[in-house]
Amino acid sequence: MTVQKTPGGRYRAFLKSGRVVVATKTFDTQREAKDWLTRERAALAGGIDPRAGKRRVRDLLAEWLPIRKATVAKKTYRSDEALERLLPTSMLNMQVAKVSDRDVARWFERLLTDGLAEDSVSRARSSLSVFFTWCVRERYIGTNPVTGVRVPKQSDEKIEMNPFTEDELEAAYLDWRQQDERLADMLLVLGWTGLRWGEARAVKVADVMEIPTPGILVRRSQSEGIETKSTKGRRSRRVPLADRVLPIVESLAEGKKANDPLFTTKRGGLLNRGAVVRAVKWQTTGQGRRLHDLRHTAACLWLARRVDPGTVQQWMGHESIATTNRYLHFLGSSAHIAGLDRLNEARPERSKKGPKTGRGYAGGTPETGAGE
């Protein structure tokens, strides 16, 4: 017998190569045991059992997700889990072998049409591709239908940064203080240090440095619902603490132990983005900006105060100076500013005699009438 019922009421399948048992596995039902045995026999023969491909996508997702939950990070698993919600019912009910690259491409287009951001669709694509790779490995199908399909580029422009000017930041700070002084202080620190939200939540008192200059050592991140991990660039960096925010940071660290979080609620708990946004009435006081624009504010503030772009790159943790240069384009370089100053200078008086040629601009040659 290749499938035997165990004393506990389950079914054990025996895979043989000739007379030698090469693998065994126990299942809750006899049908599951026989299906597994059929797939493994086909795998031994170097092929795919056509009957295995008749399993529905929905059913195989239910088998795959528990495996993913035990082997990947929580954030990655949440993207995988979202497939059950994002995939159309028609595809969930399809036999896995019948899902084509055309079906996958149409799904991408539908998600974009429904308003899902391009980055979110790309994450969904990654999860679906890993799922079908698993199906190939388990011999349900022969090829991955996602491999050759790319997410279409959205025609809409990406959300642009909208930083505060230094004066606007101070005005917003006064508005925030009317709602919650402690949270207002912390938001001001974000606007002067360029910390990402997750990085701010993960900063500990011991990360505040005084030598050789005041600053914060940024080496980890902890967004809501996610375990502490390394920073986005996987590299630590040091951000400055200017005199404007240094007293605030010192007061936040006062009375805490070295391993305590620096940015906390009044009761010492970790900050929650949603709660903070509601507490300071960000929808009004943020004037249409995102909380992440405080990071952009810091970069623009530094550059406006003539900090070298290479130094700003290090403080922001940018891998490429090209990323830092986006802020220069936003602000305008020193050459742009000097050029505008020249345009705004009083117009010089022209010579009463005028050009000898009687035409064109002064300085032109007799042949051209103008300088080249």
Secondary structure by P-SEA (a helix, b strand, c coil): cccccccccbbbbbbbcccccccccccccaaaaaaaaaaaaaaaacccccccccccaaaaaaaaaaaaaacccaaaaaaaaaccccccccccccccccccaaaaaaaaaaaaaacccaaaaaaaaaaaaaaaaaaaaaccccccccccccccccccccccbbbbcaaaaaaaaaaaaaccaaaaaaaaaaaaccccaaaaaacccccccccccbbbbbcccccccccccccccccccccccccccaaaaaaaacccccccccccccccccccaaaaaaaaccccccccccccaaaaaaaaaaaaacccaaaaaaaaccccccccaaaaaaaccaaaaaaaaaaacccccccccccccccccccccccccccc
